[in-house]
C-alpha cells in the first residue's frame, strides 16, 4: 500500500507512542510526503515538544525512524497538479493543496488524514487511521 500522509498524521505519531506511529513504522507500507510538510513540521516543533514532553532532539530521533518508510516528494514533482489541487481543496484549506497535488501526481492508494475537510474529495480515496489499521489487520 502506498499512501500520501498529511502533516497531522505525522504530528500525531510524534506526540506519543500510538497506533499511528506503529503503522508508520510498518516496513511493507510506503508513505509519501510533499517536501513542504517538512517546513510545516519544523514550524510546529516547539508545540510538539511541549505537548509531548519530548525534547527537540528526541523528536528528531523519532522523526528519523519514521522517515525510513516515508518518501519526501520534491515540489517539482507535484507542481504540474498544484492548480488542479487548489481547485479541489484550496478554498477549504490552502495548506492542504500540496497533499492533494501529490495524490494527483504519483501512483498511490489515497491520502491518510483524519481531517474532516478531506472527507469529500472527489476522485481521491481518503483513509482515516482506523481505515489504515483495519486494512493492516485484514492483511495479516
C-alpha positions as CSV (number, residue, x, y, z in Angstrom):
1,X,0.0,0.0,0.0
2,X,1.2,3.5,-0.9
3,X,-0.4,6.5,0.9
4,X,0.1,10.2,0.9
5,X,0.2,11.3,4.6
6,X,-0.8,14.7,5.8
7,X,1.1,16.6,8.4
8,X,-1.5,15.9,11.1
9,X,-0.8,12.1,10.9
10,X,3.0,12.7,11.3
11,X,2.4,15.1,14.2
12,X,0.2,12.6,15.9
13,X,3.0,9.9,15.6
14,X,5.4,12.4,17.1
15,X,3.2,13.3,20.0
16,X,3.0,9.8,21.6
17,X,3.6,6.2,21.0
18,X,0.4,5.2,19.3
19,X,-1.2,3.1,16.5
20,X,-0.3,5.9,14.1
21,X,3.4,5.6,15.0
22,X,3.3,1.8,14.7
23,X,1.6,2.0,11.3
24,X,4.2,4.5,10.0
25,X,6.9,2.0,11.1
26,X,5.4,-1.0,9.1
27,X,8.1,-1.9,6.6
28,X,5.7,-3.1,3.9
29,X,3.9,0.2,3.7
30,X,5.1,3.2,1.7
31,X,4.2,6.7,2.6
32,X,4.6,9.9,0.6
33,X,5.0,13.4,1.9
34,X,5.5,16.6,0.0
35,X,8.7,18.4,0.9
36,X,6.7,21.4,2.0
37,X,5.5,19.4,5.0
38,X,9.0,19.3,6.5
39,X,8.9,23.1,6.8
40,X,5.5,22.8,8.5
41,X,6.8,20.2,10.9
42,X,9.8,22.4,11.8
43,X,7.5,25.3,12.4
44,X,5.4,23.2,14.9
45,X,8.4,21.5,16.6
46,X,8.2,23.6,19.8
47,X,4.5,23.0,20.1
48,X,5.1,19.2,19.5
49,X,7.8,19.3,22.2
50,X,5.6,21.0,24.8
51,X,2.6,18.8,24.0
52,X,4.6,15.6,24.0
53,X,7.0,16.3,26.8
54,X,9.8,15.3,24.4
55,X,12.9,17.4,23.7
56,X,13.6,18.7,20.2
57,X,16.4,16.1,19.9
58,X,14.1,13.3,20.9
59,X,11.6,14.4,18.3
60,X,14.4,14.4,15.7
61,X,15.3,10.8,16.7
62,X,11.6,9.6,16.3
63,X,11.3,11.5,13.1
64,X,14.4,9.9,11.7
65,X,12.9,6.4,12.5
66,X,9.6,7.4,10.9
67,X,11.3,8.7,7.8
68,X,12.6,5.3,6.9
69,X,9.2,4.5,5.4
70,X,8.4,8.0,4.1
71,X,9.5,9.2,0.7
72,X,9.8,13.0,0.5
73,X,8.5,14.2,-2.8
74,X,10.1,17.4,-4.2
75,X,7.9,20.3,-5.1
76,X,8.9,20.0,-8.8
77,X,7.1,16.6,-9.0
78,X,3.8,18.0,-7.7
79,X,3.9,21.4,-9.4
80,X,2.0,20.3,-12.5
81,X,-1.0,19.4,-10.4
82,X,-1.0,22.4,-8.0
83,X,-3.7,24.3,-9.8
84,X,-6.0,21.3,-10.0
85,X,-5.4,20.6,-6.3
86,X,-6.1,24.2,-5.5
87,X,-9.5,24.0,-7.2
88,X,-10.2,20.8,-5.2
89,X,-9.3,21.9,-1.7
90,X,-7.7,25.4,-1.8
91,X,-10.8,27.2,-0.7
92,X,-11.3,24.8,2.2
93,X,-7.6,24.7,3.4
94,X,-4.8,26.2,1.2
95,X,-2.2,24.4,3.4
96,X,-3.5,21.0,2.1
97,X,-3.1,21.8,-1.6
98,X,0.4,20.2,-1.8
99,X,-1.0,16.9,-0.3
100,X,-3.8,16.8,-2.9
101,X,-1.3,17.7,-5.6
102,X,0.9,14.9,-4.6
103,X,-2.0,12.4,-4.6
104,X,-2.8,13.6,-8.1
105,X,0.9,13.4,-9.3
106,X,2.1,9.9,-8.3
107,X,0.5,6.5,-8.2
108,X,-0.9,5.9,-4.7
109,X,-3.9,4.4,-2.8
110,X,-5.1,7.7,-1.4
111,X,-4.5,10.2,1.4
112,X,-4.2,9.3,5.0
113,X,-5.7,12.1,7.1
114,X,-8.1,12.4,10.0
115,X,-9.0,16.0,9.0
116,X,-12.7,16.3,8.2
117,X,-12.2,18.6,5.2
118,X,-10.6,15.7,3.3
119,X,-13.7,13.5,3.6
120,X,-15.4,14.8,0.4
121,X,-12.6,14.8,-2.0
122,X,-13.7,13.6,-5.4
123,X,-11.5,11.1,-7.2
124,X,-9.1,10.6,-4.3
125,X,-9.6,7.9,-1.6
126,X,-9.2,9.2,1.9
127,X,-8.1,6.9,4.7
128,X,-8.6,7.6,8.4
129,X,-6.2,6.0,10.9
130,X,-8.8,3.4,11.7
131,X,-9.2,2.5,8.0
132,X,-5.4,2.0,7.6
133,X,-5.3,-0.1,10.8
134,X,-8.2,-2.3,9.6
135,X,-6.5,-2.7,6.3
136,X,-3.4,-3.9,8.0
137,X,-5.3,-6.3,10.2
138,X,-7.0,-7.8,7.2
139,X,-3.7,-8.4,5.5
140,X,-2.2,-10.4,8.4
